[in-house]
C-alpha cells in the first residue's frame, strides 16, 4: 500500500508544483583561449586598487573639510 501512495505522490507532485524553471549557467571549465599578459594583469589590479582605495583616500585627504560645521 505504501508503494502505491509513493508512486501516486511522485507522479502528481510535479504537476501540482507548476512549470519548472530550468537554470542554465554558462560556466566554462577550460582555460582561456588567450592567456592574460603581465601588462593586462597590472592594469586590472591597478584599476581595482584605485576603485577601492580612491574614495577612502579622498575622504582622508579632505577630513578637515568634513570636520567644519558651518
C-alpha positions as CSV (number, residue, x, y, z in Angstrom):
1,X,0.0,0.0,0.0
2,X,2.8,2.4,0.8
3,X,4.4,1.7,-2.6
4,X,1.1,2.8,-4.3
5,X,1.0,6.0,-2.3
6,X,4.6,6.8,-3.0
7,X,4.0,6.2,-6.8
8,X,1.0,8.4,-6.8
9,X,2.7,11.2,-4.9
10,X,5.9,11.2,-7.0
11,X,3.8,11.4,-10.2
12,X,1.3,14.1,-9.1
13,X,3.7,16.3,-7.1
14,X,5.4,17.8,-10.2
15,X,2.1,18.5,-11.8
16,X,0.9,20.4,-8.7
17,X,4.0,22.5,-8.4
18,X,3.6,24.0,-11.9
19,X,6.1,24.5,-14.6
20,X,9.7,24.0,-13.6
21,X,12.3,26.8,-14.3
22,X,15.4,25.4,-15.7
23,X,18.6,27.2,-14.8
24,X,21.2,27.4,-17.4
25,X,24.6,28.8,-16.3
26,X,27.4,29.5,-18.8
27,X,30.3,28.1,-16.8
28,X,33.4,27.2,-18.7
29,X,35.9,24.9,-17.1
30,X,38.5,25.2,-19.8
31,X,41.4,27.7,-19.6
32,X,41.1,30.9,-21.5
33,X,41.8,30.8,-25.2
34,X,44.3,33.7,-24.9
35,X,46.1,33.9,-21.6
36,X,46.3,37.4,-20.0
37,X,49.7,39.1,-20.3
38,X,51.5,40.8,-17.5
39,X,50.5,44.3,-18.7
40,X,46.8,43.4,-18.7
41,X,47.1,41.9,-15.2
42,X,48.9,45.0,-13.8
43,X,46.3,47.3,-15.4
44,X,43.4,45.2,-14.0
45,X,44.8,45.1,-10.5
46,X,45.7,48.8,-10.6
47,X,42.1,49.7,-11.6
48,X,40.7,47.6,-8.7
49,X,43.1,49.3,-6.3
50,X,42.0,52.7,-7.5
51,X,38.4,51.8,-7.3
52,X,38.7,50.6,-3.7
53,X,41.3,52.9,-2.3
54,X,40.4,56.1,-4.2
55,X,37.3,57.1,-2.3
56,X,38.8,56.4,1.1
57,X,41.9,58.4,0.1
58,X,39.7,61.3,-0.9
59,X,37.9,61.3,2.4
60,X,41.1,61.1,4.4
61,X,42.6,63.9,2.3
62,X,39.6,66.2,2.9
63,X,38.9,65.2,6.5
64,X,39.4,68.8,7.7
65,X,36.6,70.0,5.4
66,X,34.3,67.4,6.8
67,X,35.0,68.4,10.4
68,X,34.0,72.0,9.8
69,X,30.5,72.9,10.9
70,X,29.1,75.9,9.2
